[in-house]
Amino acid sequence: MFMGFVASFVDAVAGGGGLIMIPTLLGVGIPPITALGTNKLAFATGGISSFIAFMRSGKVDIALIRILFPIAFVGALCGVMIVQQIPSDFLQPLVIGMLVIVAIYSVCKKDWGSISTYHGMTKNMRYMSFALTFIIGVYNGFFGPGTGSFLIFAFLFAGFDYLGAAANARLVNFSSDIASASLYVYFGNVDFHYAIPIAVAIVAGAFCGARMAISRGTGYVRPLFIVMTTVLIGKQLWNLISL
């Protein structure tokens, strides 16, 4: 439960909560696919608090999220169906490369995300965002680590500031978590003895993380985002080397 609080606090701001929670679940002897399912259900249930906090912050583009929410949901359903048939290990090299690009770009563009330049989407940007949301949704259901970082990066690229990107990314991520959790429950890949108490801790952690991000602003979110992206790269590299 303590690790659930820490994981959700970080995840609400910068993504990467699964990086903390999944190794914790594996460490107590839960099988890998059950650990993925337990993690998804706990985050989907507990993430309601950060969802509400960000919705109230005024940093969410309701019109855009209304469209992206169901797209991410359907993508995640497809991802969970795929992971039931195909091992997710082969994705690791691709994920590492993408995270490295995200980290380098974020560090080099020092003023990136300091102010919002988003004034709506062009027709081409809209189609691109639909496709990207679906792909990230599939990835979240299929594998997971780095989903929050990829979503934040996508919103930053669209012109949002770091806080706006974190808020909107959290809502899209929440959608894919709900979808993933539903199917993991259906397939019997959830340990409820762990999922329920962890979800309670995640409610508190997600609320505190979201409130901290809202009150501290972009200056707090940006460095935490870069740190978590770097840690994700290190963890994925370690997993790849250990194979």
N, C-alpha and C positions, 0 to 999 in steps of 0.2 A: 504493500500500500504506500509506503514511503517513496519507493522508486516510481510508483504510478503518479504521485503528486509531482515529483521532480520532472518526470518525463512530460507530463501534460503542461506544466508551467512553461517549459522550453518550447514545446510543440505549438502552443498557442501563439507564440511570438515569432518563431523562426523555423518551425518544422523540425523534424528529426527526433520526435518523441519515441518512435519505434526503435531507434538506435539504442535507447536506454532500456525500453521495456522488454523487447524480444529476447536479448541476452539474459535478462533477469528471469524470464519464464523458462528459457532453456536451461538455466542454471539450477532450477529446482526440479528438473527431470521431465518437463513436458515435451512431448515429441514436436518436431519442427512445424508441421502443418497445423497442429493443435495450438502451438504457441502463436502462430500467425492469426488464427481464428479468435483465440482468447484476447489477443492484443486489439484486434479490430473491434470486437464487441465492446470491450472496456472503453476504448477511445470514442466509439460511436455514441455510447450511452453518456459518458462523462463529458464529451465535447459540446453538449447542449449548453453548458454554462458559458463557454467562450463564444459560442454562436450568438447567444442572447446579448452578451456584453458588447461584442463588435457590432451587432445590429443597432444597438442603442448609441453607438459612438458617433454616428453620422458620417463614417468613413466608407460605408458600403454603397456601391452602385447597385441599387435594388433592381433597376431595369436590366442590367447586364447579368446579375446573379440569377435572376428569374429564368434566364435562358440557359446559362451555363450549368445550373444546378442539376436539371434532369439529364443533361448530356454526360456529366461526370458520373451520375448514378448508373446510367446504362453501360458506360464504359467499364465501370468497376464490376458490374455483374458479369460482363464478358471476361474480364481478367480472372475472376475467381473460377469460372468454368474452365478456363485454360489451365490454371495451376493445378486443377484436379487431375490433369492428364500429362502435363509436361513439367519436368523439374525447372525451377527458376534460376539455377546456378549459372546458366550460360549468359544471363543478362549482365552479370557483374562487370565484365570489361567495358561494356557500353555505358553502364551507369557511371563508372569511375571517370571515363572520358568526359561525359556530359557535366558531371559535378566539377571537374577541374576547370572546364570552360566557364561555368557559372561563377566559381570562386575568383578566377583571374579577372574576369570582366568586372565583377563587383568591386574588387580591390583597386583596379586601375582607374575606374570611373569614379573618382572620389566624390564628386558632387551629384552623382547619379542617385535619384531617389530622395534628394534633400527637399525638393519641392515638387508638387504635382503639376504635370504639363498635360494631363489627360483631359480632353474636351470632347470625348465621344469617339466612336470607331468609324473608320471608313468601311466601305463594302468589303474590300479585300481583307482588312484587319478582322472584320467580323467572321468571315468564313475561316480565316486562319485560326482564330480563337476557338471556334467550334471544333475544328479538327484537333487542335492541340489539347483542348479540354478532354475530348474523348480518349485520346492516346494516353494522357496522364491518368485518366480514370482507369483505363485498362491496366496500366502499369501498377497503380495502387492496389487493385484487386489481385494482380498476378504476383507482385513482388513487394513493393512498398517503400523501402528505405529511400529517402530523398524526395518523396512526393511533395511535401510542404515547400522545400527549397525550390523545386522546379516550378511550382505554382507561383510563388513569390516572385521568382525571376521573370516569369511570363507577364505578370501584372506590372512589374517595374518596366519591362520592355514596352508595354503599352502606354507608359507615361505616368503611372501612379507613383506617389511617394512611398517610402518604406512602410509607413503605418497603414496607408490605404491598401498597399499590396498585401500586407500581412492580414488585414481584416478580410479582404475579398478572397484571398487564398484560403483562409481558415474555413469560410463558408463552403467553397467548392470542395475542399478536402473533406469536410463534414458529410457532404452528399455521398462521396465515393466510399467513405467509411461505413455509412448506413447500409449501402448496397452490399458491400463486401461482408459486413457482419451478418446480414440476413441470410446470405447463401452459406456462410461458414456454419451458422446455426443449423440450417437445413441439412447440410452434409455431416453434421455431428462432429465438427472440428472445433468445438469450444469446451473448455473446462470451466464450468460455471462456479466451481468452488473458488477459483481465482478471479474470474472475470467480474463477478458482482462486487466483492470488496475493493478491487482495484478501480472499478468504475466510480465508486464513491469517492475515493481519493482523487481520481482524475477530475471530478466535478470541481473540487476545491482548487486543485492546481491550475486547471484551465481558466477558472474565473480570476484567480490571482495573477496569472500570466497576462491575460487579456487586459485587466485593469492596469497593470504595470506598464504595458505597452502604450495604452491610451494616454496615461498620465505623463509618461516620460517622453513619448513621441519618437520621431525618426532617429534622433541621436542615440537612443537606446536600442532600437530595433536593428539598425544597420550593422553595428559590430557583432551583435549576437548572431545575426544571420550569417555573417562571414565566418565566425568561429564554428557554428554548427555545420556549415557546408564543408569546412576544412576537416572537421572531425569525421563527418560522413565519408569523405574521401579516404582518410586514414583507415577507418574501419573496413571499408570495402576492399582496399588494398590488402589489408591483413587477412581478410577472409579468402581472397584470391590466392595469396602466397601460401596459406595454410592448407589449400586443397591438395 
